[in-house]
Amino acid sequence: MKFNYSKENLKPKEAKLQRFLEIVPGLSSWGTLLGLVFLSIFFPFTAAILIVAFYLSWIMRVLYSTIFLVLSYFHLNIEKNTDWVKRIRGIDHLDQYFKDMSSKKFGRHWRQFISHQKHLEQLRQLKESTHLPPNSKDIYHLVIFPVIKEGRDILEPAIEAINRQSFPLKQIMVVIALEERAQASVQGDVRELEKKYKDTFLDFIVVVHPAVVPGEARVKGANVTCAARAAAQFFENNRIPFENIIISCFDADTVVSHQYFSCLSYHFMVSPDRLRASFQPIPMYHNNIWQVPGFARVVEMGSSFYQLIEATNPEKLVTFSSHSMSFKALVDVDYWPVDMISDDSAIFWKAYIHYDGKYKVIPMYVTVSMDVAASDNWFTTAQSVYKQKQRWAWGVENFPIVMRAFLKAKKIPIYERLRHGFKLFEGHLSWATSGFILSLIGWLPVFFARREFASSVVYYNVPEIANTIFTLGFFAICVTIMLSMFMLPKTRIRHRWLIKIAHAFEWLMVPAILVLFSALPALHAQTRLMFGKYLEFWVTDKKRV
């Protein structure tokens, strides 16, 4: 389906629809919050019933999410020692490899057994399909790092991580998407890295994105699109088919594990619909996690846990932050939007609409490590974290565009349009309201209770119900704390076991974090969109000691 994935250059009728849909999320969130406050004051009985229903729904979701968080963690743990290189070399000789794998036994090694069974099923599906992959020697990786203010201390560890890959380096091309308006020191750092790594990979080039381009906003999508177009010319000149190329768009601080591109190649090869798919790793904010205030650690661990949970439901998974996709698909959809901030999720929706719903995200149980937003002191770090979460919440800008597309996309089954549309709407509504209801509004009916309500059964049972729910919630938090302790990187700080115990107590800040660094920035973003005060792209502050 041909669709202009933008809010710009619309016909008058479409522009009115776009503006109406921009108002819907913010109006719904404010309506929910103010409506509950109004009911709590004037109709506390009704408010209490609604809030108890919300509590029940919330705790069921928390328990459900906790179960899948644990399962996803085990899946990540199971695959961490997988020999991805051996697997992709095996797929090059699929028939014989499938026979060998079918007869292989693992005895008591239950982790390897589970991984092997999943691998065997994927091979079986690949054999039964008519879309066999190219030979692993013919697969190329394009890696783009957008840069505007990241110096060598941030960028070089990311490039060095690619230099340590188990996948052949001469099949990897690195492109630095450098903004023309970057400071001279940043440009100098980039040029030094270009000289150092020029002969290490298939190629290492720097593409300078002009400061002013008609029709473009100052967003990352415009920068990486410029870089991807330059890379496309390189591949055309070298007669490398786009169908054999996987593009990874990484933030400048993204440090990949040494098996990342082997794991990515495997998932690309084993997926019959590889040309209509994105590949999503698990983001971990570990690069500087021991150098930031405790609240920032909890916020980013929560972000990683959310992505672990999302990975268990591929049918609803949307690309987030650093991810990879077929270069052929990227070219087909005409690259990233050049006038949107939320390019990482927008590229999924753009591809999903372009291919009439025949596009998906494939989760990969391999991690990429990035920086926690950090600044010079506690207060400015809090500001940086808040702005980063507001930028993430600005993904709500996709809602009106996707809804406009769904109204026209007759080839996408109506059930799929309703399912995705509801998840998109409900996700942003819950993001902006849940923290306020749980931490503040939920107690208002008791506070404003009238005499007739105070003598009712509901009045006496609400605290008991709330205590039961929060007891179950505390259990979920305990599980989360244990997993965070397992997943935190090692530190060279003395008495690190004391540091980890202190981290466990940092999770007591969750109620405040839910309001200040989740609900509030989300509501702020939706309110700006509602009033047409569009957000400008803000580059996250990154600081390492």
BAMARKOL-860233 format. One line per 10 residues: number of its first residue (from 0); for each residue x, y, z of C-alpha. Coordinates in steps of 0.5 Angstrom, whole numbers, plus 500, padded with zeros to 3 digits. Layout:
N
NUM = X,Y,Z  ...
// end
This chain:
545
0 = 500,500,500  503,507,498  502,512,504  505,518,506  508,516,513  508,524,515  504,529,518  506,534,513  504,536,506  497,533,507
10 = 490,535,504  485,539,508  481,533,510  487,529,512  490,534,515  483,535,520  483,528,521  491,528,523  489,534,528  483,530,531
20 = 487,524,532  493,528,535  488,530,540  485,523,542  491,520,546  492,526,551  485,528,551  484,521,553  489,521,559  487,527,562
30 = 480,525,561  481,519,565  485,522,571  481,528,572  475,524,571  477,519,577  479,526,581  472,528,580  468,522,581  473,521,588
40 = 470,528,590  463,527,588  462,520,587  467,516,592  463,510,591  463,509,584  470,512,584  472,506,589  469,501,584  473,503,578
50 = 479,504,582  479,497,585  477,494,578  484,498,576  488,495,581  485,488,580  487,489,572  494,492,574  496,486,579  494,481,574
60 = 498,485,568  504,485,573  503,478,575  503,476,568  509,480,566  513,477,572  512,470,569  514,472,562  520,476,565  522,470,568
70 = 521,466,562  525,471,557  531,471,562  531,464,562  531,464,554  537,469,554  541,465,559  540,459,555  542,462,548  548,466,551
80 = 553,460,550  550,458,543  555,458,537  552,462,532  558,461,527  557,454,527  550,454,526  550,459,520  555,455,517  551,449,518
90 = 545,452,514  550,453,508  549,446,507  542,445,510  540,438,508  546,435,511  546,439,517  538,438,518  540,430,518  546,431,523
100 = 542,436,528  536,431,528  540,425,530  544,429,536  543,428,543  544,432,549  543,428,555  542,432,561  544,439,559  537,442,559
110 = 539,449,557  543,446,550  537,441,549  532,447,549  536,451,545  537,445,540  530,443,540  528,450,538  534,450,533  531,444,530
120 = 524,447,529  527,453,526  531,449,521  525,444,519  520,451,518  526,453,513  526,447,509  519,447,508  519,454,506  521,456,499
130 = 525,462,501  532,459,502  537,464,505  543,466,501  550,463,503  553,466,509  559,468,505  554,472,501  551,476,507  553,483,509
140 = 552,487,514  551,495,514  552,499,521  550,506,522  552,510,528  549,517,528  553,522,531  552,529,533  556,531,540  558,524,542
150 = 566,524,542  571,519,541  570,516,548  563,514,547  564,512,540  570,508,539  568,503,544  562,501,540  566,501,534  571,496,537
160 = 566,492,539  564,491,532  572,489,531  571,483,536  566,480,532  566,472,531  563,474,524  568,476,518  569,483,519  570,484,511
170 = 563,483,511  561,488,515  561,496,513  561,501,518  558,508,516  558,514,521  552,519,520  556,525,522  551,532,522  555,538,519
180 = 553,542,525  557,537,530  563,541,534  569,541,530  572,537,536  567,531,535  568,532,527  576,531,529  574,525,533  570,521,527
190 = 576,523,522  581,520,527  577,513,527  576,513,520  583,513,519  584,508,524  579,503,522  579,504,514  582,498,513  579,493,518
200 = 572,492,515  569,492,508  569,499,508  569,505,514  566,511,511  563,518,514  557,521,511  556,528,513  549,530,513  547,537,511
210 = 545,542,517  539,544,512  535,540,508  528,542,505  523,538,507  527,535,513  527,536,521  533,536,525  532,529,527  536,522,527
220 = 532,519,522  534,525,517  541,523,518  541,516,518  537,516,511  542,520,508  548,515,510  543,509,508  543,512,501  550,513,501
230 = 551,506,503  546,504,498  550,507,492  556,503,495  553,497,494  550,498,487  557,500,485  560,493,488  554,489,485  552,487,492
240 = 544,485,492  540,489,497  537,482,499  543,480,502  544,486,506  542,487,513  542,494,516  543,495,523  542,502,526  545,503,533
250 = 546,509,537  553,512,538  554,508,545  551,502,543  556,496,544  554,489,542  556,483,544  562,479,540  557,474,537  551,479,535
260 = 552,479,528  553,472,528  547,471,532  543,476,527  546,473,521  543,466,524  536,469,525  536,472,518  538,466,515  533,461,518
270 = 527,466,517  523,465,511  520,472,511  527,475,512  526,480,507  520,483,511  522,483,518  526,487,523  530,484,528  530,486,535
280 = 536,485,541  535,486,548  537,493,550  541,493,556  544,500,559  550,497,562  556,502,559  556,506,565  550,504,570  555,504,576
290 = 557,511,575  550,514,575  545,515,581  541,510,584  534,512,581  537,512,574  539,505,575  532,503,577  529,507,571  533,503,566
300 = 533,496,569  526,497,568  526,499,561  530,493,559  525,488,563  520,491,559  523,489,553  525,482,555  517,482,557  515,484,550
310 = 520,479,546  516,474,549  510,476,544  513,477,537  506,478,534  505,485,538  513,487,538  515,493,535  522,496,534  525,500,539
320 = 532,503,540  538,500,536  535,494,532  537,491,525  532,490,519  533,487,511  536,493,507  531,491,501  525,493,506  529,499,508
330 = 530,501,501  523,499,499  519,503,504  524,509,502  528,509,508  526,512,515  521,518,516  526,525,516  521,529,520  519,525,526
340 = 523,524,532  521,516,534  524,513,528  526,507,531  518,505,532  516,509,526  520,505,521  516,499,523  510,502,522  512,505,516
350 = 514,498,513  508,494,516  503,499,512  507,499,506  507,491,506  500,491,508  501,488,514  506,482,512  511,485,516  514,483,523
360 = 519,484,528  523,477,530  526,478,537  533,476,538  536,473,545  542,477,545  544,483,548  546,490,546  549,495,551  548,502,552
370 = 549,508,556  544,511,562  543,518,561  547,522,565  550,529,566  554,532,571  550,532,578  544,528,580  539,534,578  542,535,571
380 = 542,527,571  534,527,573  533,532,567  537,528,562  533,522,564  526,526,564  528,528,557  530,522,554  523,518,557  519,524,554
390 = 522,523,547  521,516,548  514,517,550  513,522,544  512,515,540  505,517,541  506,521,534  506,515,531  498,514,533  495,519,529
400 = 499,517,522  498,509,523  490,510,525  490,514,518  493,509,515  489,503,518  483,507,515  485,506,508  489,499,509  483,495,506
410 = 488,489,505  490,489,512  485,484,516  480,489,520  482,484,526  489,486,525  488,493,525  484,493,531  489,489,535  495,494,533
420 = 491,500,534  488,498,541  495,496,543  498,503,541  492,507,544  492,503,550  499,503,551  500,510,551  494,511,555  496,506,561
430 = 503,509,560  501,516,562  496,514,567  498,508,571  503,511,575  498,517,578  493,512,579  497,507,583  501,512,587  496,518,588
440 = 489,518,585  487,511,588  487,513,595  482,519,594  476,516,595  477,514,602  480,521,603  474,524,600  469,519,603  462,522,605
450 = 458,519,611  454,514,607  460,512,603  464,511,610  459,506,613  459,502,606  462,495,606  466,498,600  469,503,604  472,498,609
460 = 474,493,604  478,498,599  484,498,604  484,491,605  483,489,597  489,495,596  493,491,601  492,484,598  494,487,591  500,491,593
470 = 502,485,597  502,481,590  505,487,587  511,487,592  512,479,591  513,481,583  518,487,585  522,482,589  522,477,583  524,483,579
480 = 530,485,584  533,478,584  533,478,576  536,485,576  542,483,581  543,477,576  543,482,570  547,487,573  555,487,570  560,486,575
490 = 564,492,578  571,493,580  568,497,586  571,495,593  565,491,597  561,490,591  556,486,594  554,492,599  553,496,592  548,490,590
500 = 545,490,596  544,498,596  541,497,589  536,492,592  534,498,596  534,503,590  527,499,588  524,502,594  524,508,589  519,505,584
510 = 513,509,586  516,515,585  519,513,579  513,511,576  510,518,577  516,522,575  520,518,570  514,514,567  507,517,567  509,525,568
520 = 514,525,561  509,521,558  503,525,560  507,531,558  509,529,551  501,527,550  499,534,552  504,537,547  502,533,542  494,535,544
530 = 496,542,543  500,542,537  507,544,540  511,539,537  517,536,540  524,538,537  529,532,537  534,532,544  540,528,544  541,524,550
540 = 547,527,555  552,521,555  557,522,561  563,516,563  568,517,568
// end
